Amino acid sequence: MLAALVTLGLTPAVAEGAAEGPVFVGGEAQPVFDPKDVVRESVWVRAPVDSDRDGHDDEVYTEVVRQKATDRGLKVPVVFFNSPYFSGGNDVANHDVDVELYVPNRRGGYDKRDGSLLKAQADERIAAAVGPNPAPIRSGRYEDYFLARGFAMVYAESLGTGKSSGCPTSGGENETIGSRSVVDWLNGRATARDAAGAPVVAGWTTGKVGMMGVSYNGTLPNAVAATGVEGLEAIVPIAAISSWYDYYRADGAVVAPGTFQGEDLDVLAEYVYTREDREICKPVIAEVAARQDRVTGDYSEFWDERNYVKDASKVRAAVLAVHGLSDWNVKVKHVAQWYDALRRHGVEHKIWLHQSGHTDPDTLRSVEWRRTINRWFSHYLYGVDNGIEREPKATIQREDRTTWVDEADWPAPGTSKARVYPWAGGTAKGALRFESVPGNAVVESLRDDSSKLAEDLVDLPSSGNRLSYTTRPTTVPVRFSGTARVDLAISFDRPAANVTALLVDRAPDGTSHVITRGWTDPQNRVSPSLTKPVEPGKRYRVEVELEPNDYVVPSGHRVEFVLISSDYDYTLRPEPGAGLSVDLTRTVVQLPVVGGLAALRRSVG
């Protein structure tokens, strides 16, 4: 019992007496150091970038917490937390989302705003500046745990935040360089100074570094790993972004992270801009605002700079990717595409999926979670042969929130596409069947009402604002694992409209749960990088990729496909009224079913 409590961090992780070296039992580092008997240092690491354009290299403010035994010759690896949030944030307004959608060449608007206007708006939006935090940086959740087990802790403030110089750019290359420079300093490849200007070297470390963190703090490990920097041996990105385009856009559509409607790269940069100089970064943030392009929503070189998936082949670090299956802030696509790219390029990988939202699994009080990160860092930072790299690649918490299962990989082996087809009746409740609708054209229509929640539209028994199609009740549970897609034959009565697809679990009592959803801009039907005008009345092939998930539909429930236009919580919200017409004879829903089509037929056939 005591061992379990120590693993959870519920009791002080201190063994009797002081240790001069780490101890491992069963492949896990043991709590043999006193986490209060430490040396604390503050340094500024030089980064080879001048993002604030002041003519000097940027500096990354860094705090080190290490065992006193390192002053007596002990060399230890590092667990590194990098964050733009250590000094808090500013009071910043989000963008207005009750706006009309972009139409190319429309007279009287939609031109990209010039940089001077954006700079003026940026000046107005930064208010109630927090400024650098004078208190020491620490992780209340993990610091004592890792220090007691022989890992030094290093914290760094992202460029433009707190005591660091430079400018925040929400995932820009300069932020990656700043974070990587700390890894370089720990390996003797970069310089640092103390407050008095004296040089500081990290002679106390082995140079082996593991990075971890949640959300933005977990995104930075992805970014640094994608540079291939030597010395970064392992990362644990939790609820982390893998491509910033997919955080604020979806296939050409301007979308929001869950519960943050109207946020964008510029808003986030302004929020974390907490360095003392309140003027120097305003032009840089204004450029972010201009180049993020909330007008067309197109993918561009600007977004490509913030795409780590494309550089997965450069990753040297072993990656333990962690995500909540109910995370609608950093959506599951981020971990799914990152994990898939790492696997394809032969990078050491493992995935943890839990049922909660945008959070650290440590908040679930799982003993197994602490054991996993202990063994991960013990293996990759200390070289302990504990077999973790040979174990099943996927650990998944099931819907009861008490059952954890290990599987060979994710998506689940044996998953394949099962195609189903919508049949007429969608304004009330059409059917989802295994055969396509016969005939040349069976068309059903809906009209956008951007003022209504998607969940409310899903539950309406009949509506002209959505189309709904359902299977028969399941006779045995059906599991989805991976990414669902909808291939639509669709026309519009206006030159611009949102398209939103939802996959829904309908319980026997009539209540519903949105399993997953996805969005697209039909003007980007060819590519996220290209806006092509929509001609009203003309039918187009438009694919909607829904967010990946792993979900078991219980016995007796129905699977529903629901089509709407605007999604109140996520998309821009134009004036209601746009009409969408779908040809059911050429529309197909592809579901990622464990066991494939045969399994789905056995359950609802």
C-alpha positions as CSV (number, residue, x, y, z in Angstrom):
1,M,0.0,0.0,0.0
2,L,2.8,2.4,0.9
3,A,4.5,1.7,-2.4
4,A,1.3,2.5,-4.3
5,L,0.9,5.8,-2.4
6,V,4.5,6.8,-3.1
7,T,4.0,6.0,-6.8
8,L,0.9,8.3,-6.8
9,G,2.8,11.0,-5.1
10,L,0.5,11.0,-2.1
11,T,3.3,10.6,0.4
12,P,6.7,12.2,0.4
13,A,8.9,10.3,-2.0
14,V,11.9,10.1,0.3
15,A,13.9,7.0,1.4
16,E,15.7,6.8,4.6
17,G,19.1,8.5,4.4
18,A,20.7,10.2,1.4
19,A,21.8,8.4,-1.8
20,E,24.7,9.1,-4.0
21,G,23.2,7.3,-7.0
22,P,19.9,6.1,-8.5
23,V,18.4,2.8,-7.5
24,F,16.2,0.7,-9.8
25,V,13.8,-2.1,-8.7
26,G,11.7,-4.0,-11.3
27,G,12.9,-1.6,-14.0
28,E,11.7,1.5,-12.1
29,A,13.7,4.3,-10.5
30,Q,13.1,4.3,-6.7
31,P,12.6,7.4,-4.4
32,V,16.1,7.4,-2.8
33,F,16.9,11.1,-3.0
34,D,15.5,13.9,-0.7
35,P,13.7,16.2,-3.2
36,K,14.3,19.1,-0.8
37,D,18.0,18.6,-0.7
38,V,18.7,20.3,-4.0
39,V,20.6,23.0,-5.8
40,R,18.6,25.6,-7.6
41,E,20.1,27.7,-10.5
42,S,18.7,30.4,-12.7
43,V,20.4,30.9,-16.1
44,W,19.7,32.5,-19.5
45,V,20.4,30.2,-22.4
46,R,21.5,31.9,-25.7
47,A,19.3,30.9,-28.7
48,P,20.6,31.5,-32.2
49,V,17.6,33.6,-33.3
50,D,16.6,37.2,-33.0
51,S,12.8,37.1,-33.0
52,D,12.4,40.5,-31.4
53,R,14.7,42.1,-34.0
54,D,16.7,44.0,-31.4
55,G,20.1,43.0,-33.0
56,H,20.9,40.4,-30.2
57,D,20.3,36.7,-29.9
58,D,17.3,35.8,-27.9
59,E,17.7,34.4,-24.4
60,V,15.7,31.6,-22.8
61,Y,15.2,32.0,-19.1
62,T,15.8,28.6,-17.5
63,E,15.7,27.2,-14.0
64,V,17.5,24.1,-12.9
65,V,16.7,22.0,-9.9
66,R,19.2,19.2,-9.2
67,Q,20.2,16.9,-6.4
68,K,23.1,18.2,-4.2
69,A,24.9,15.0,-5.0
70,T,25.6,16.4,-8.5
71,D,28.0,18.9,-6.8
72,R,29.9,15.8,-5.6
73,G,30.3,14.3,-9.1
74,L,27.0,12.5,-9.7
75,K,25.7,13.0,-13.2
76,V,22.0,12.8,-13.8
77,P,19.6,13.0,-16.8
78,V,17.0,15.7,-17.1
79,V,13.2,15.9,-17.2
80,F,12.6,19.2,-19.1
81,F,9.4,21.3,-18.9
82,N,9.1,24.2,-21.3
83,S,6.1,26.5,-21.2
84,P,4.8,29.9,-22.3
85,Y,2.5,29.9,-19.2
86,F,4.9,30.1,-16.2
87,S,4.3,33.9,-15.9
88,G,0.6,33.7,-16.5
89,G,-1.3,35.5,-19.3
90,N,-2.9,38.7,-20.5
91,D,-6.5,39.6,-20.8
92,V,-7.1,39.3,-24.5
93,A,-10.3,39.3,-26.5
94,N,-11.1,36.6,-29.1
95,H,-12.1,37.3,-32.7
96,D,-15.8,37.8,-33.6
97,V,-17.2,34.6,-35.1
98,D,-20.6,35.9,-36.0
99,V,-19.4,36.9,-39.5
100,E,-20.2,36.0,-43.1
101,L,-18.1,33.4,-44.9
102,Y,-15.5,34.4,-47.4
103,V,-16.5,34.5,-51.1
104,P,-13.7,35.1,-53.6
105,N,-13.9,38.5,-55.4
106,R,-17.1,39.5,-53.6
107,R,-17.5,43.3,-53.9
108,G,-17.2,45.3,-50.8
109,G,-15.2,43.1,-48.4
110,Y,-13.2,40.1,-47.4
111,D,-9.9,41.6,-48.4
112,K,-7.0,40.7,-46.1
113,R,-6.4,43.6,-43.7
114,D,-3.1,45.4,-43.9
115,G,-0.4,45.1,-41.2
116,S,-0.9,48.6,-39.9
117,L,-4.5,48.0,-39.0
118,L,-3.7,44.6,-37.4
119,K,-0.9,46.2,-35.4
120,A,-3.3,48.8,-34.1
121,Q,-5.8,46.1,-33.1
122,A,-3.0,44.1,-31.4
123,D,-2.0,47.2,-29.4
124,E,-5.6,47.6,-28.2
125,R,-6.1,43.9,-27.4
126,I,-3.1,43.5,-25.1
127,A,-4.4,44.7,-21.7
128,A,-3.8,44.0,-18.0
129,A,-0.3,42.6,-18.7
130,V,0.9,40.1,-16.2
131,G,4.7,40.4,-16.6
132,P,7.4,38.1,-15.4
133,N,6.7,35.9,-12.4
134,P,9.2,36.5,-9.6
135,A,8.5,33.2,-7.9
136,P,10.6,30.1,-8.7
137,I,9.2,27.8,-11.3
138,R,8.2,24.3,-10.3
139,S,5.9,21.4,-11.2
140,G,3.8,20.7,-8.1
141,R,2.7,17.4,-9.7
142,Y,6.0,16.0,-10.8
143,E,9.0,17.8,-9.3
144,D,9.4,15.9,-6.1
145,Y,8.6,12.6,-7.9
146,F,11.4,12.9,-10.4
147,L,13.9,14.5,-8.1
148,A,13.5,11.7,-5.6
149,R,14.2,9.2,-8.3
150,G,17.4,10.7,-9.7
151,F,16.2,13.0,-12.5
152,A,17.1,16.7,-12.4
153,M,14.3,19.1,-13.3
154,V,14.7,21.9,-15.8
155,Y,12.1,24.5,-16.5
156,A,12.3,27.2,-19.3
157,E,10.1,30.1,-20.3
158,S,9.3,30.3,-24.0
159,L,10.5,33.2,-26.0
160,G,8.6,36.4,-25.3
161,T,7.3,35.2,-22.0
162,G,8.3,35.9,-18.4
163,K,12.1,36.6,-18.1
164,S,12.9,35.3,-21.6
165,S,13.6,37.8,-24.5
166,G,12.4,37.2,-28.0
167,C,8.7,37.1,-29.1
168,P,5.9,34.6,-28.9
169,T,4.6,33.4,-32.2
170,S,2.3,30.5,-31.3
171,G,4.4,27.6,-32.7
172,G,6.7,29.5,-34.9
173,E,10.2,28.3,-35.7
174,N,11.8,30.8,-33.2
175,E,10.0,29.1,-30.3
176,T,11.2,25.7,-31.4
177,I,14.8,27.1,-31.6
178,G,14.5,28.6,-28.2
179,S,13.4,25.3,-26.6
180,R,15.9,23.3,-28.5
181,S,18.7,25.6,-27.3
182,V,18.1,24.4,-23.7
183,V,18.7,20.8,-24.9
184,D,21.9,22.0,-26.7
185,W,23.1,23.8,-23.5
186,L,22.6,20.6,-21.5
187,N,24.8,18.9,-24.0
188,G,27.5,21.6,-24.2
189,R,26.5,23.0,-27.6
190,A,25.0,26.3,-26.4
191,T,26.1,28.9,-23.9
192,A,24.3,30.3,-20.9
193,R,24.9,33.1,-18.3
194,D,23.7,33.8,-14.8
195,A,22.1,37.1,-13.6
196,A,25.5,38.7,-13.2
197,G,26.6,37.7,-16.8
198,A,29.0,35.0,-15.8
199,P,29.0,31.9,-18.0
200,V,27.3,28.8,-16.7
201,V,27.9,25.2,-17.9
202,A,25.8,22.1,-17.2
203,G,28.6,19.9,-16.1
204,W,26.3,18.0,-13.7
205,T,24.2,16.2,-16.3
206,T,24.7,13.2,-18.6
207,G,23.1,15.2,-21.4
208,K,20.2,12.8,-21.8
209,V,17.0,14.8,-21.8
210,G,13.3,13.9,-21.6
211,M,10.7,16.5,-22.3
212,M,7.0,16.3,-21.2
213,G,4.1,18.6,-20.7
214,V,0.4,19.2,-21.3
215,S,-1.2,21.2,-24.1
216,Y,1.1,23.9,-25.4
217,N,3.7,22.6,-22.9
218,G,3.3,19.2,-24.6
219,T,3.4,20.7,-28.1
220,L,6.9,22.1,-27.5
221,P,8.4,18.5,-27.0
222,N,6.8,17.6,-30.4
223,A,8.4,20.6,-32.0
224,V,11.8,20.1,-30.6
225,A,11.8,16.4,-31.3
226,A,10.9,17.1,-34.9
227,T,14.3,19.0,-35.3
228,G,16.2,15.7,-34.6
229,V,18.2,17.4,-31.8
230,E,20.8,15.1,-30.3
231,G,20.4,14.5,-26.5
232,L,16.6,14.5,-26.5
233,E,16.1,10.8,-25.9
234,A,12.4,10.7,-25.0
235,I,9.3,12.8,-24.9
236,V,5.9,12.5,-23.3
237,P,3.6,14.9,-25.2
238,I,0.2,15.1,-23.4
239,A,-2.8,16.6,-25.2
240,A,-0.3,18.1,-27.6
241,I,-0.7,19.8,-30.9
242,S,1.1,18.1,-33.9
243,S,0.1,20.7,-36.5
244,W,-1.2,24.2,-35.6
245,Y,-3.3,24.4,-38.7
246,D,-5.4,21.5,-37.4
247,Y,-5.8,23.3,-34.1
248,Y,-7.4,26.5,-35.7
249,R,-8.5,25.2,-39.1
250,A,-10.2,22.2,-40.6
251,D,-9.8,21.5,-44.3
252,G,-10.1,25.2,-45.2
253,A,-12.7,26.0,-42.5
254,V,-11.9,28.4,-39.7
255,V,-12.6,26.4,-36.5
256,A,-12.2,26.8,-32.8
257,P,-10.5,24.7,-30.2
258,G,-13.4,23.5,-27.9
259,T,-14.8,26.2,-25.6
260,F,-12.5,28.9,-27.1
261,Q,-14.6,30.2,-30.0
262,G,-12.7,33.0,-31.8
263,E,-9.3,32.2,-30.5
264,D,-6.5,32.1,-33.1
265,L,-2.7,32.2,-33.2
266,D,-2.5,35.9,-32.7
267,V,-4.8,35.8,-29.7
268,L,-2.7,33.1,-28.1
269,A,0.6,35.0,-28.8
270,E,-0.9,38.1,-27.2
271,Y,-2.1,36.0,-24.2
272,V,1.4,34.7,-23.4
273,Y,3.3,37.9,-24.2
274,T,4.4,38.5,-20.6
275,R,8.0,39.8,-20.9
276,E,8.6,43.2,-19.4
277,D,9.0,45.0,-22.7
278,R,5.4,45.6,-23.8
279,E,6.2,47.2,-27.2
280,I,8.9,45.3,-28.9
281,C,6.8,42.3,-30.0
282,K,3.7,44.1,-31.2
283,P,4.8,44.2,-34.8
284,V,5.7,40.5,-34.7
285,I,2.3,39.6,-33.4
286,A,0.7,41.8,-36.0
287,E,2.4,39.8,-38.7
288,V,1.1,36.6,-37.1
289,A,-2.4,38.1,-37.2
290,A,-2.1,39.0,-40.9
291,R,-0.5,35.7,-42.0
292,Q,-2.8,33.3,-40.1
293,D,-5.5,34.3,-42.7
294,R,-8.9,34.0,-41.0
295,V,-10.3,35.0,-44.4
296,T,-9.7,32.0,-46.7
297,G,-8.6,29.5,-44.1
298,D,-6.1,28.1,-46.5
299,Y,-3.0,26.1,-45.6
300,S,0.1,28.0,-46.4
301,E,3.9,28.2,-45.8
302,F,3.0,30.1,-42.6
303,W,1.1,27.0,-41.3
304,D,3.6,24.6,-42.8
305,E,6.3,26.1,-40.5
306,R,4.0,25.0,-37.6
307,N,3.5,21.4,-38.9
308,Y,5.6,18.9,-37.0
309,V,4.0,15.8,-38.7
310,K,5.9,16.5,-41.9
311,D,9.2,16.2,-40.0
312,A,8.4,13.0,-38.2
313,S,11.3,11.3,-40.0
314,K,13.8,13.5,-38.2
315,V,12.6,12.4,-34.7
316,R,15.3,10.6,-32.6
317,A,13.4,10.7,-29.3
318,A,11.2,7.8,-28.2
319,V,7.6,9.2,-28.0
320,L,5.0,8.2,-25.5
321,A,2.0,10.1,-26.9
322,V,-0.9,10.7,-24.5
323,H,-4.4,12.0,-25.3
324,G,-7.9,12.2,-24.0
325,L,-10.5,10.6,-26.3
326,S,-12.9,13.4,-25.1
327,D,-10.5,16.2,-25.8
328,W,-12.2,18.8,-28.0
329,N,-9.6,21.5,-27.3
330,V,-6.6,19.7,-28.8
331,K,-8.6,17.2,-30.8
332,V,-7.7,13.6,-31.2
333,K,-6.5,14.1,-34.8
334,H,-3.3,15.6,-33.4
335,V,-2.2,12.5,-31.6
336,A,-3.5,10.2,-34.3
337,Q,-1.6,11.8,-37.2
338,W,1.5,12.2,-35.2
339,Y,1.5,8.7,-33.9
340,D,0.9,7.3,-37.4
341,A,3.8,9.3,-38.9
342,L,6.2,8.2,-36.1
343,R,5.3,4.6,-36.6
344,R,5.8,4.8,-40.4
345,H,9.2,6.3,-39.9
346,G,10.4,3.7,-37.4
347,V,10.5,6.0,-34.4
348,E,10.1,4.3,-31.0
349,H,6.5,4.9,-30.0
350,K,3.8,4.1,-27.5
351,I,0.3,5.6,-27.1
352,W,-1.9,6.2,-24.0
353,L,-5.6,7.1,-24.6
354,H,-7.9,7.9,-21.7
355,Q,-11.6,8.8,-21.6
356,S,-11.2,12.3,-20.1
357,G,-10.7,15.6,-21.9
358,H,-7.9,18.1,-22.1
359,T,-5.9,16.9,-19.1
360,D,-2.9,15.1,-17.7
361,P,-3.8,11.4,-17.0
362,D,-2.0,12.0,-13.7
363,T,-5.2,13.7,-12.6
364,L,-7.0,10.4,-12.9
365,R,-4.8,9.1,-10.0
366,S,-3.7,6.1,-12.0
367,V,-0.9,4.2,-10.4
368,E,-0.2,2.6,-13.8
369,W,0.4,6.1,-15.3
370,R,3.2,7.0,-12.8
371,R,4.7,3.5,-13.3
372,T,4.6,4.0,-17.1
373,I,6.4,7.4,-17.2
374,N,8.9,6.1,-14.6
375,R,9.8,3.1,-16.7
376,W,9.8,5.2,-19.9
377,F,12.4,7.7,-18.6
378,S,14.3,5.0,-16.7
379,H,14.7,3.1,-19.9
380,Y,15.5,5.9,-22.3
381,L,17.4,8.3,-20.0
382,Y,19.2,5.8,-17.7
383,G,19.4,2.8,-20.1
384,V,17.5,0.4,-17.8
385,D,16.5,-2.7,-19.6
386,N,12.9,-2.9,-18.3
387,G,11.3,-4.1,-21.5
388,I,9.0,-1.2,-22.0
389,E,9.9,-0.9,-25.6
390,R,8.8,-4.5,-26.3
391,E,5.4,-4.2,-24.6
392,P,2.1,-3.6,-26.4
393,K,2.1,-0.2,-28.0
394,A,-1.3,1.0,-27.0
395,T,-2.9,1.5,-23.6
396,I,-6.6,2.5,-23.7
397,Q,-9.0,3.4,-20.9
398,R,-12.5,2.1,-21.7
399,E,-15.8,3.8,-21.4
400,D,-16.4,2.5,-17.8
401,R,-13.4,4.6,-16.8
402,T,-12.1,1.8,-14.6
403,T,-10.9,-0.7,-17.2
404,W,-7.5,-0.2,-18.9
405,V,-6.5,-2.5,-21.7
406,D,-3.2,-3.0,-23.5
407,E,-3.3,-3.7,-27.2
408,A,-0.7,-4.4,-29.9
409,D,-1.2,-1.0,-31.5
410,W,-3.7,1.8,-32.4
411,P,-6.0,2.0,-34.3
412,A,-6.9,-1.5,-33.1
413,P,-5.6,-4.3,-35.2
414,G,-8.4,-5.8,-37.4
415,T,-10.0,-2.4,-38.0
416,S,-11.1,-1.7,-41.6
417,K,-13.6,0.5,-43.3
418,A,-17.3,-0.4,-43.3
419,R,-19.3,1.6,-45.8
420,V,-23.0,2.5,-45.1
421,Y,-25.3,4.6,-47.2
422,P,-28.0,7.1,-46.2
423,W,-31.6,6.5,-47.4
424,A,-34.4,9.0,-47.8
425,G,-36.2,10.5,-44.8
426,G,-33.3,12.5,-43.3
427,T,-35.3,15.6,-42.3
428,A,-37.0,13.2,-39.8
429,K,-34.9,10.0,-39.5
430,G,-33.6,8.3,-42.6
431,A,-32.0,4.9,-42.6
432,L,-28.3,3.9,-42.8
433,R,-28.0,0.7,-44.9
434,F,-25.4,-1.5,-46.4
435,E,-26.6,-0.9,-50.0
436,S,-26.6,2.4,-51.8
437,V,-29.9,4.1,-52.8
438,P,-31.0,3.0,-56.2
439,G,-31.8,5.5,-58.9
440,N,-30.2,8.4,-60.7
441,A,-30.7,11.0,-58.0
442,V,-32.4,11.1,-54.6
443,V,-31.9,14.6,-53.2
444,E,-32.5,15.8,-49.7
445,S,-31.9,19.3,-48.4
446,L,-31.3,21.3,-45.2
447,R,-31.0,25.0,-44.5
448,D,-28.3,26.4,-42.2
449,D,-29.2,27.8,-38.8
450,S,-26.0,28.9,-37.2
451,S,-27.7,30.0,-34.1
452,K,-28.5,26.5,-32.9
453,L,-26.2,24.1,-31.1
454,A,-25.3,21.0,-33.1
455,E,-26.4,18.8,-30.2
456,D,-29.8,20.4,-30.2
457,L,-30.2,19.9,-33.9
458,V,-29.2,16.2,-33.5
459,D,-32.1,15.7,-31.0
460,L,-34.8,17.3,-32.9
461,P,-37.4,14.7,-34.1
462,S,-37.8,16.5,-37.4
463,S,-36.0,19.6,-38.8
464,G,-35.2,21.4,-42.0
465,N,-31.8,22.4,-40.5
466,R,-30.3,19.0,-40.4
467,L,-30.3,15.6,-42.1
468,S,-30.2,12.4,-39.9
469,Y,-29.8,8.8,-40.9
470,T,-29.6,5.8,-38.5
471,T,-28.8,2.1,-38.4
472,R,-31.0,-0.5,-36.7
473,P,-30.2,-1.1,-33.0
474,T,-27.0,-3.0,-32.4
475,T,-27.4,-6.6,-31.3
476,V,-23.8,-6.8,-30.0
477,P,-21.4,-3.9,-29.2
478,V,-19.7,-2.3,-32.2
479,R,-16.3,-0.7,-31.7
480,F,-14.9,2.2,-33.8
481,S,-11.2,2.7,-33.8
482,G,-9.6,5.4,-36.0
483,T,-11.1,7.9,-38.5
484,A,-14.5,8.1,-40.0
485,R,-15.2,9.9,-43.3
486,V,-18.2,11.0,-45.3
487,D,-18.1,11.4,-49.0
488,L,-20.8,13.7,-50.1
489,A,-22.4,14.6,-53.5
490,I,-23.6,18.1,-52.5
491,S,-24.7,21.4,-53.9
492,F,-25.3,24.8,-52.4
493,D,-27.6,27.7,-53.1
494,R,-25.0,30.2,-52.0
495,P,-21.3,30.6,-53.0
496,A,-20.1,29.8,-49.4
497,A,-21.3,27.5,-46.6
498,N,-20.0,25.5,-43.7
499,V,-20.3,21.7,-43.9
500,T,-20.4,19.7,-40.6
501,A,-20.7,16.0,-40.2
502,L,-21.5,14.2,-36.9
503,L,-21.4,10.6,-35.8
504,V,-23.9,10.0,-33.0
505,D,-24.7,7.2,-30.5
506,R,-28.4,7.0,-29.9
507,A,-29.5,5.2,-26.8
508,P,-32.7,3.2,-26.5
509,D,-34.3,5.9,-24.3
510,G,-33.7,8.4,-27.1
511,T,-30.8,10.3,-25.6
512,S,-27.8,11.0,-27.7
513,H,-24.0,11.3,-27.5
514,V,-21.9,12.9,-30.3
515,I,-19.1,10.4,-30.8
516,T,-17.2,12.6,-33.2
517,R,-17.6,15.4,-35.7
518,G,-15.7,17.0,-38.6
519,W,-15.8,20.2,-40.7
520,T,-14.9,21.3,-44.1
521,D,-15.1,24.4,-46.4
522,P,-16.4,23.2,-49.8
523,Q,-14.3,25.9,-51.4
524,N,-11.3,23.8,-50.3
525,R,-12.7,20.6,-51.8
526,V,-9.6,20.0,-53.9
527,S,-7.0,20.9,-51.2
528,P,-6.7,22.7,-47.9
529,S,-4.2,25.0,-49.6
530,L,-6.5,26.1,-52.4
531,T,-9.8,28.1,-52.4
532,K,-11.9,27.4,-55.5
533,P,-15.2,29.2,-55.9
534,V,-18.4,27.3,-55.4
535,E,-21.0,27.8,-58.2
536,P,-24.5,27.8,-56.6
537,G,-26.6,24.9,-57.9
538,K,-23.6,22.8,-59.1
539,R,-23.1,19.5,-57.4
540,Y,-19.6,18.8,-56.0
541,R,-17.8,15.8,-54.4
542,V,-16.9,17.0,-50.9
543,E,-15.2,14.8,-48.3
544,V,-15.5,15.4,-44.6
545,E,-13.0,13.8,-42.3
546,L,-14.3,13.4,-38.8
547,E,-12.0,13.5,-35.7
548,P,-10.5,10.1,-34.9
549,N,-11.8,8.3,-31.9
550,D,-12.0,4.9,-30.2
551,Y,-15.5,4.2,-29.1
552,V,-17.7,1.2,-28.3
553,V,-21.4,1.5,-29.2
554,P,-23.3,-0.6,-26.6
555,S,-25.8,-3.3,-27.5
556,G,-29.2,-1.9,-28.2
557,H,-28.0,1.5,-29.4
558,R,-28.1,3.0,-32.9
559,V,-25.4,4.6,-34.9
560,E,-26.5,7.9,-36.6
561,F,-24.9,10.1,-39.2
562,V,-26.1,13.7,-39.0
563,L,-25.3,16.4,-41.5
564,I,-25.6,20.1,-40.6
565,S,-24.0,23.3,-42.0
566,S,-22.6,25.6,-39.3
567,D,-21.5,24.1,-35.9
568,Y,-22.2,26.8,-33.3
569,D,-19.4,25.9,-30.9
570,Y,-16.7,25.4,-33.6
571,T,-17.2,27.1,-37.0
572,L,-17.8,30.6,-38.0
573,R,-21.5,31.6,-37.7
574,P,-22.9,33.4,-40.8
575,E,-26.4,34.6,-41.0
576,P,-28.8,31.6,-41.2
577,G,-30.2,30.5,-44.5
578,A,-27.6,28.8,-46.7
579,G,-29.1,25.8,-48.4
580,L,-27.3,22.4,-48.8
581,S,-28.7,19.6,-51.1
582,V,-27.3,16.1,-50.9
583,D,-27.6,13.4,-53.6
584,L,-28.0,10.3,-51.5
585,T,-27.3,8.0,-54.4
586,R,-23.7,9.2,-54.5
587,T,-23.1,9.7,-50.8
588,V,-21.3,7.2,-48.5
589,V,-20.3,7.0,-44.8
590,Q,-17.1,5.2,-44.0
591,L,-16.8,3.8,-40.5
592,P,-13.6,2.5,-38.9
593,V,-15.0,-0.8,-37.4
594,V,-12.9,-3.3,-35.5
595,G,-13.7,-6.4,-37.5
596,G,-14.7,-4.4,-40.5
597,L,-17.9,-4.7,-42.5
598,A,-18.6,-8.2,-41.3
599,A,-18.7,-7.1,-37.7
600,L,-21.0,-4.3,-38.4
601,R,-23.3,-6.5,-40.4
602,R,-23.5,-9.0,-37.6
603,S,-24.6,-6.3,-35.2
604,V,-27.0,-4.1,-37.3
605,G,-27.5,-6.0,-40.5
